[in-house]
Amino acid sequence: MEQIRFDGKVAVITGAGGGLGKAYALLLASRGAKVVVNDLGGSFDGSGSDTTPAQQVVDEIKSAGGEAIASYDSVAEYESAQKIIATALDTYGKVDILINNAGILRDKSLVKMELDDYRMVMSVHLDGTFFCTKAAFPSMKEQNYGRIVSTASAAGLYGNFGQTNYGAAKMGIAGLMNCVAQEGGRYNIKANTIVPTAGTRLTFTVMPEDVISKVKPEFVAPLVGWLCSEGCEESGKMFSAGAGYFARAAVVEGAGVTFGGENEITIEMLIEKMDQIKSLDSAREYSSAMEQAGTVLSKMSGE
C-alpha cells in the first residue's frame, strides 16, 4: 500500500506540547506536513502558561528535518484562537488540517463542583473547539478543502463519575462536529471526532500507572492521521482508539413503537410497550437530524 503523505499540507494542532497532540504533530510532520504546534503550556487544570512544551516539539520536528512553528495562544477565547489559525495563514499561507486536541481537567462530584470549574472546562474543550474551527473554516471553504478532527471522550459518550463538566463538553464536541460535517460537505471539508484512550497528563488523574504505560498516545495517532488524510472521505463520524484497539462509535435509534389512530397516548400505554421502546434490535444510525425527523413524521403518517 502506498504510504499516506501530507506533503504540501499545513496542519494546526492544539494542545500539541505533549501527549496526544505531540504524537499527532510528530506523525504528520514526519510525513511532510508543515505543523503549527499550539500549546499554552499550562498545568493540567488550566492554570499558568509556559512556552517550553510547544517549542520543544517544534525543535524535535525541525531536528528530524520537518517544518513547524510554535503557537502559545489559548484556545479558550475567540481572539486568541484566531491568532492560532493566523499563525498558519501568515507563516504558510493556508490551513488544510485542524486537530482540536487542547484540554484540561477539573474533576469534582456534581455537588462539590464550583461554577468556575465547570466554566473553565467548557471554555477550553467545547468553546475552544468551536473557536478554532470557526476561525479555520473560511480558509478551508475558500480552498475547497479541509480536514478537521476534534476530541471527544468516553466520559461524554458513556459517562464517568466526577466529570460532569468534562463529559458535557466532550459530548458537545461530538454534536458540534456532526453539524460542521453537514456545513462542510459541499466544500470538501471533512469533520470527524476521535474518542481516544491514552496515557497523558490528564489520564494520570483517572488511570492506574500500570495502565497508563500500556496506552501510548502513539497508538491513537495513526487513526487521526488517516482522518486527516486527503483520501479519507468519512465525515460526521466518531472513532474510538487506544491500546491498539480501533472502532467506530455511533448514536443509534431503535425501531421503537408507534401509536397510530389513537385519540390519547397515556403513560400506561407506554409502560405496556416499554420493552419494545427500549430495544435496540434493528437500530439504525441517521446521517442528519432532518433524516431522523423524516422517519418520525413518516411514522405519524403511517408510512
Residue pairs with C-beta under 8 A, 6 or more apart in sequence:
3 31
4 31
4 225
4 226
4 229
4 231
5 31
5 32
6 28
6 31
6 32
6 33
6 97
6 228
6 229
7 31
7 32
7 33
8 32
9 28
9 32
9 33
9 34
9 96
9 97
9 230
10 33
10 34
10 35
10 36
10 88
10 92
10 93
10 94
10 95
10 96
10 97
11 25
11 28
11 33
11 34
11 35
11 36
11 95
11 96
11 97
11 98
11 99
11 228
12 35
12 36
12 38
12 71
12 84
12 85
12 87
12 88
12 95
12 97
12 98
12 99
12 132
12 136
13 21
13 24
13 25
13 28
13 35
13 36
13 37
13 38
13 98
13 99
13 101
14 21
14 38
14 39
14 75
14 84
14 99
14 100
14 101
14 102
14 128
14 132
15 21
15 38
15 39
15 75
15 101
15 102
15 103
16 22
16 24
16 25
16 35
16 37
16 38
16 39
16 54
16 57
16 99
16 101
17 37
17 39
17 41
17 52
17 53
17 54
17 56
17 57
18 39
18 53
18 57
18 200
18 201
19 198
19 199
19 200
19 201
19 202
19 217
20 101
20 151
20 196
20 198
20 200
20 217
20 220
20 221
21 37
21 39
21 99
21 101
21 102
22 57
22 217
23 198
23 216
23 217
23 218
23 220
23 221
24 99
24 101
24 221
24 224
24 225
25 35
25 37
25 57
25 61
25 68
26 57
26 60
26 61
26 64
26 221
27 218
27 221
27 222
27 224
27 225
28 35
28 97
28 225
28 228
29 35
29 61
29 64
29 66
29 67
29 68
30 64
30 66
31 225
32 66
33 66
33 97
34 66
34 67
34 68
34 91
34 92
35 61
35 66
35 67
35 68
35 69
36 68
36 69
36 70
36 71
36 84
36 87
36 88
36 91
36 92
36 95
37 54
37 57
37 58
37 61
37 68
37 69
37 70
37 71
38 54
38 70
38 71
38 72
38 73
38 75
38 84
38 87
38 102
39 53
39 54
39 57
39 70
39 71
39 72
39 102
40 49
40 72
40 73
40 74
40 75
40 102
41 48
41 49
41 50
41 51
41 52
41 53
41 54
41 72
42 48
42 49
42 50
42 104
44 104
44 105
44 201
44 202
44 204
44 205
45 104
45 105
45 106
46 76
46 104
46 106
46 120
46 121
46 124
49 72
51 70
51 72
54 70
54 71
54 72
55 70
57 68
57 70
58 68
58 69
58 70
61 67
61 68
62 68
69 87
69 91
71 83
71 84
71 87
73 80
73 81
73 83
73 84
73 87
74 80
74 81
74 124
74 128
75 81
75 84
75 100
75 102
75 124
75 127
75 128
75 129
75 131
75 132
76 120
76 123
76 124
76 127
76 128
76 131
77 123
77 131
78 131
78 134
78 135
81 128
81 131
81 132
81 134
81 135
82 131
82 135
84 132
84 135
85 95
85 98
85 132
85 135
85 136
85 139
86 135
88 94
88 95
89 95
89 139
94 139
94 143
95 136
95 139
95 140
95 146
96 140
96 143
96 145
96 146
96 147
97 146
97 147
97 148
97 149
97 228
98 132
98 133
98 136
98 140
98 146
98 147
98 148
98 149
99 148
99 149
99 150
99 224
99 228
100 128
100 129
100 132
100 133
100 148
100 149
100 150
100 151
100 173
101 151
102 124
102 125
102 128
103 124
103 125
103 151
103 202
104 120
104 121
104 124
104 125
104 202
105 121
105 163
105 166
105 202
105 205
106 113
106 117
106 120
106 121
106 165
106 166
107 162
107 163
107 166
107 205
107 206
108 114
108 117
108 162
109 161
109 162
110 164
113 164
113 165
117 165
118 164
118 165
121 165
121 166
121 169
122 165
122 168
122 169
122 172
124 169
125 151
125 166
125 169
125 170
125 172
125 173
126 168
126 169
126 172
126 173
126 176
129 150
129 151
129 173
129 176
130 176
133 148
133 150
133 176
133 180
133 191
136 146
136 148
137 146
137 180
137 183
137 184
137 189
139 146
140 146
140 148
140 184
140 187
140 189
141 184
141 187
141 189
144 187
144 188
145 187
145 188
145 189
145 230
146 184
146 187
146 188
146 189
146 190
147 189
147 190
147 227
147 228
147 229
147 230
147 232
148 177
148 180
148 184
148 189
148 190
148 191
148 192
149 191
149 192
149 193
149 194
149 224
149 227
149 228
150 173
150 176
150 177
150 191
150 192
150 193
150 194
151 170
151 173
151 193
151 194
151 195
151 196
152 170
152 171
152 173
152 174
152 193
152 194
152 195
152 238
153 166
153 167
153 170
153 195
153 196
154 160
154 195
154 197
154 240
155 163
155 166
155 167
155 170
156 166
156 167
156 168
156 169
156 170
156 171
156 172
156 173
156 174
157 170
157 171
157 174
157 195
157 238
157 249
159 167
160 166
160 167
160 206
173 193
174 193
174 238
177 191
177 192
177 193
177 236
178 191
178 236
180 189
180 191
181 190
181 191
181 192
181 235
181 236
182 236
182 288
183 189
184 190
184 191
184 235
185 235
189 235
190 227
190 232
190 233
190 234
190 235
191 235
191 236
192 227
192 234
192 235
192 236
192 237
192 238
192 239
193 237
193 238
193 239
194 220
194 223
194 224
194 227
194 238
194 239
194 240
194 241
195 238
195 239
195 240
195 241
195 249
196 217
196 220
196 240
196 241
196 242
197 203
197 215
197 220
197 240
197 241
197 242
197 243
197 245
198 215
198 216
198 217
198 219
198 220
198 242
199 207
199 211
199 212
199 213
199 214
199 215
199 216
199 217
200 217
203 212
203 215
204 212
207 215
214 243
215 242
215 243
219 241
219 242
219 243
219 244
220 241
220 242
223 239
223 241
223 246
224 241
226 232
227 234
227 239
236 287
237 248
237 250
238 248
238 249
238 250
239 246
239 247
239 248
239 249
240 246
240 247
240 248
240 249
241 247
250 285
251 285
251 286
252 280
252 283
252 284
252 285
253 283
253 284
253 285
253 286
253 292
254 277
254 278
254 279
254 280
254 281
254 282
254 283
255 276
255 279
255 281
255 282
255 283
255 284
256 276
256 277
256 299
257 273
257 276
257 277
258 299
258 300
259 265
259 269
260 299
260 300
260 302
262 269
270 277
286 292
286 295
